[in-house]
Amino acid sequence: MFRSLTPERQQHLLDRLRNFNSLSPYKKHKILNRMETYEHLPPEKQLQAQTLFQQYQGLPADQRSQVSQACLKLRQMSPEQQTQYFNDQQRDFLRGMAELYPSTAR
């Protein structure tokens, strides 16, 4: 299958594999864990994840950093705390993230 890909696509995949192999064991585990989570999502949630990721990638770097920090904070909050913390626009985006990555708060 790999050999049937265009040379450009082969090179792209090899570059991604090299990048993955250069990561720390922790980061590799984190990526593989996310891939496993994604794989088990229903198709509509996979589409939602793709849409949210595209929105995230479209943000300027400083805003991506803020969103990443907010997502971490969000996951540590109870659902009640989440609704009190964010404004409407943030809440819509983060609600989607929360549905994909449930709270870890106990």
C-alpha positions in Angstrom: 0.0 0.0 0.0 2.8 2.5 0.9 4.5 1.9 -2.4 1.3 2.7 -4.3 1.3 6.3 -2.8 2.8 9.2 -4.7 6.5 10.0 -3.8 5.4 13.2 -2.2 2.9 11.4 0.0 5.4 8.8 0.9 7.9 11.5 1.9 5.3 13.3 3.9 4.5 10.1 5.8 8.1 9.3 6.4 8.7 12.8 7.8 5.8 12.4 10.1 7.1 9.0 11.3 10.5 10.5 11.9 9.0 13.3 13.9 6.9 10.8 15.9 9.9 8.7 16.6 11.8 11.7 17.9 9.2 12.5 20.5 9.6 11.6 24.2 7.9 8.4 25.4 5.4 10.6 27.3 4.4 12.5 24.1 4.2 9.3 22.1 1.9 7.8 24.7 -0.3 10.9 24.7 -0.6 10.9 20.9 -1.4 7.2 20.8 -3.9 7.6 23.6 -5.7 10.4 21.6 -5.7 8.2 18.5 -7.2 5.4 20.4 -9.9 7.7 21.8 -10.7 9.1 18.4 -10.9 5.6 16.8 -13.7 4.6 19.2 -15.8 7.8 18.7 -19.0 7.5 16.7 -18.8 9.0 13.2 -20.6 12.2 14.2 -18.2 12.8 17.1 -15.2 12.1 14.7 -16.6 14.8 12.4 -17.0 17.1 15.4 -13.4 16.4 16.4 -12.2 17.2 12.9 -14.1 20.4 12.7 -12.9 21.6 16.1 -9.3 20.7 15.2 -9.6 22.7 12.0 -10.9 25.6 14.0 -8.1 25.2 16.5 -5.5 25.1 13.7 -7.0 28.3 12.2 -6.3 30.3 15.4 -3.1 32.4 15.7 -0.4 30.7 17.8 -1.0 32.8 20.9 -4.7 32.0 20.8 -4.0 28.3 20.3 -1.9 28.4 23.5 -4.7 30.1 25.4 -7.2 27.6 24.1 -5.0 24.7 25.1 -4.6 26.1 28.6 -8.3 26.7 28.8 -9.0 23.1 27.7 -6.7 21.7 30.4 -8.5 23.9 32.9 -11.9 22.9 31.6 -11.1 19.2 32.0 -10.3 19.8 35.6 -13.6 21.5 36.3 -17.0 20.0 37.1 -19.7 20.6 34.4 -21.2 23.3 36.7 -17.9 25.1 37.0 -17.4 24.9 33.3 -20.7 26.8 32.5 -19.8 29.6 34.9 -16.3 30.1 33.7 -16.5 30.8 29.9 -18.3 33.4 27.8 -20.8 32.2 25.1 -18.3 32.0 22.2 -15.7 30.2 24.3 -18.4 28.0 25.8 -19.6 26.8 22.4 -16.1 25.8 21.3 -15.2 24.3 24.6 -18.5 22.5 24.9 -17.5 20.6 21.8 -14.1 19.9 23.3 -15.6 18.8 26.6 -17.9 16.3 24.8 -14.9 14.8 23.1 -12.6 14.8 26.2 -14.8 14.3 29.3 -14.0 15.9 32.7 -11.4 14.3 34.9 -12.7 16.1 38.0 -14.0 13.9 40.7 
